[in-house]
Amino acid sequence: MTLPMLVVAALFVGVLAYALFGGADFGSGFYDLTAGGAVKGAELRTLVDHSIGPVWEANHVWLIYVLVMWWTAFPETFASTMSTLILPMLLALLGIVLRGASFAFRKYAGTLGQARLFGAVFAVSSVVTPFFLGAVAGAIASGRVPATGRGDLWSSWLNPTSLFGGAIAVGTCAFLAGTFLTADAVRSGAERLSEELRRRTLAVGVVTGAVVFAALVPLTRDAPTLTDGLAGRAAPLVVLSGLAGTATLVLLVRRRPAVARITALGAVAAVVLGWGVAQYPYLLVDEITIADAAGAPATLRALLVAVVLAGVIVVPALTYLFRLTQSEEWTHS
């Protein structure tokens, strides 16, 4: 494996981690948004706070990792992407900031009205942010970002691939979060809430699957290179995603959400990996390959050393954090 491929593989690990952990984090906002009024939705919103409270900040480590890796290893493509997709990126950034601030402020709101306001901002931002990040992915995958310079500020992300990418991102985040929240509700003994979440997660999974199939026809015309890759080298991952998603639905029907978390993660991971494999060897589809976009070899080698050090320092701490939250040990410390 070449040096640029090693670096892009390390970068894509960050994309995958953010899609899984950040996705489950963002998706919880969908259930917060649709929980109902202050009284009806109180139990669900308490569960959301309990579930993501210890990890919501840690999940954004992966976004920072991806951005730093990208602009250091592939600077020209980073510049052209940020210039072309500045609008959806700014909207996603605004969503991240508003979401985090309102999530924190809601807990200390002085009145019910303030709590409702902060809760609404948190919930809406949780849905809007993955949509714009999905739109960015769609713009890259459909070949609308030039290798250098700036592409069109509007048509680059207001197109079928980007819009379907945003919708699929929202759906997969909600599906992933619903599976985890259902398991959390079962673990905390909230039987009525777990049943409600189970039914809603099943509905989200079915709708998301329908959106994915609906996207196949426009993607064939709008993103031919991506479509060819999905039908070719990435086909096993597409099949794996479908099987894992179906298995998750079956496990939820059989009321086994703890196991369903694993298959849900597998389904989303296969989707993200399928995207990466389908557009290989391009970094920006139809514009520039990974090898041609890479920076100086010395820079790439230094980045790999930094990745190894970061893995040794950060990954064990994050692993321990997630183990504590998923086992509830942190509540008894």
C-alpha positions, 0 to 999 in steps of 0.5 A, a space after each residue: 500500500 502506498 503512502 497516500 493510501 495509508 494516509 487516506 485510510 487513516 482519514 477514512 477511519 475518522 469519517 467512519 467513526 464520526 458517522 457511527 458515534 456522531 451519527 448516533 449522537 445526532 440521531 437522538 435529536 430526532 426523537 427529542 424533536 418528535 417526543 411531544 409536549 413538555 409532559 408527554 415527552 419528558 421521559 424520552 427527553 430525560 433518556 436522551 440527556 442521560 444517554 448522550 450527556 457523557 459522550 456528546 462532546 467526545 464524539 466531535 473529536 473525530 470531526 476535528 481529526 478528519 478536518 486536520 488530516 484532510 487539510 494537512 495531507 491533501 491541502 488543495 482538495 481541502 481548499 477547493 472543497 471548503 470554497 465550493 461547499 462553504 454554505 452547507 459547511 457553515 450551516 453544519 457548523 452552525 448546527 453543531 454550535 447551536 446544538 451543543 450550546 442549547 443542550 447544555 443550556 436546557 439543563 439550567 433553564 430558569 423557566 419552562 419557556 426557556 427550556 422549550 426554546 433550548 430544547 427546540 434548538 437542540 432538536 432541530 439542529 440535531 436533524 439539520 446538521 447531518 442533513 448538510 453533512 450528507 449533502 457535502 458527501 453527495 456533492 463530492 460523490 457526484 463530482 461537483 467539487 473541482 480539484 482546484 478553485 471554486 465550483 458553483 456555490 449552489 448547484 454543487 450541493 442543491 442536486 439530487 445526489 446531495 439532497 438524497 445524501 442529506 435525507 439518508 444521513 438523517 435517516 441512518 442517524 435516527 435509526 442508529 440512535 433509536 436502536 441505542 435509545 431502545 436498548 438504554 430504555 430496556 436497561 433502565 427498566 422503562 418498559 413503556 418507553 422502550 416499546 414506544 422507541 422500538 416501534 418508532 425505530 422500526 418505522 424510521 428503519 423502513 422509511 430510510 430503506 425506502 429512501 435508499 431504494 428511491 435514490 437509486 434511479 436519480 443517482 444513476 443519472 446524477 452520479 454515474 461514477 459512484 453508481 458504477 462503483 456501488 454496482 461493482 467493487 462496493 457491491 458486497 458492502 451494499 449487500 452487507 448493509 442491506 443484510 445488517 439493516 434487515 437483521 436489525 429490524 428483525 432483532 427489534 421486532 423480537 425485542 433484542 435491542 442490545 444485540 440490534 445495536 451491533 447490527 445497526 452499527 454494521 449496517 451504517 459502517 457498510 454504507 459509509 465504507 461502500 461510499 469510500 470503496 465506490 469512489 476509489 481511486 478518486 478523492 474528489 470524484 471525476 476530478 483528482 485521484 488520491 495519489 495526485 492530490 497527496 501532499 509532500 511525502 515527509 508531511 504524510 509520514 509525519 501525519 502517520 506518526 501523529 495518527 499512531 500516537 493519537 491512537 495510543 493516547 485517545 482511543 483507550 480513553 474513548 473506549 473506556 468512556 463508552 464502556 462506562 456509559 453502556 454499562 451504567 458504571 458511571 452512574 454509580 461512581 
